[in-house]
Amino acid sequence: MATERDARTIEIDMRGQVCPATMLVALEAINNHGLDLQCGAKRLAILTDNRDATNTIPDIAANMGYEVKVSREGSHYRILLGLAE
């Protein structure tokens, strides 16, 4: 489910899901919000407890030109995608 954590961040909680579902949802969100992500108006945060997603999603997003940061938050990871500067 996508929510907005703040005015710029679209947050998708994928905890409990496994790849490739997390990757497919991330790609769909990138495509749906591409213009806002590309101009820097929005950034995308994926919450996941699936360790594989911390490799697959950043690799794909980086290949699409996005800056990606992965951080651990307790029992899950936050994958933050934004415009590469």
N, C-alpha and C positions, 0 to 999 in steps of 0.2 A: 504494500500500500504506500502510495506517495503522499508525503505531507511536506509542508514548508516549515522548516525549523526557524528560519528568519526570512527576511525579505528577499535574500539572494539565494538561499540554499533549498534545493528540492531534495528531500530525504526519502529514501526508499528502504524500508525495513525488510530484509530478506533472511533474517535469522530463522533457522530451522530448515532452510531450503538448500539443496545441493546443486553443484554444477552439473549440467549446463544451464539449469533454470536461472541461476543468479546472473550468469553471463547474458542470457537471452533477454532478461528483464532490463539489465543495464543497457544493452544495445538498443532496446525499444525506447528507453528513456532518453538516451543520447539522440536518437532520431527524432523523437517527439519534441524535444527541447533544443534541438541543434542550433537554431538561430540565436536563441538567448545565451546558450553556452558559448557559441563562437564569438559573440560580441562582448562577452564578459558580464552580461546583465544577470546571469544565473550561474550557479555551480551545482553539481550533483553529488550527493552523498549516498553511498550504498552501505547499509549496515548488514554485516554477515558474520556468521559463526563458522563458515566453511572456509578452511584454510586454502583450498585450491582456488577459490575466487580471488584471493589476494594476489595471485599470479596472473590468472587469465584476464580478469577485467583490466588491471593496469596495463598489461601488454597490449591489449586491443585498443584501449583509449589512447595510449601513448602513440601508437601507430596512426591514430586518427588526428594527432596533433594536440592532444590535451595534456596538461600537466596533471600528474596523479600523485597523491600522497596517501599512504596507508599507515594507519595508526591503530594500536590496540587499545580498546576501551573496556577494561574488565574482562568479561567472557566473550566479547565479540570484537570485530574489526570495523573500522570506518574507512571506506575508500572514497576519497574526495577527488572529484574531477572538476577541473576548471580550465580556463584558457591559458595555454602556454605563453609565456612572455618572452 
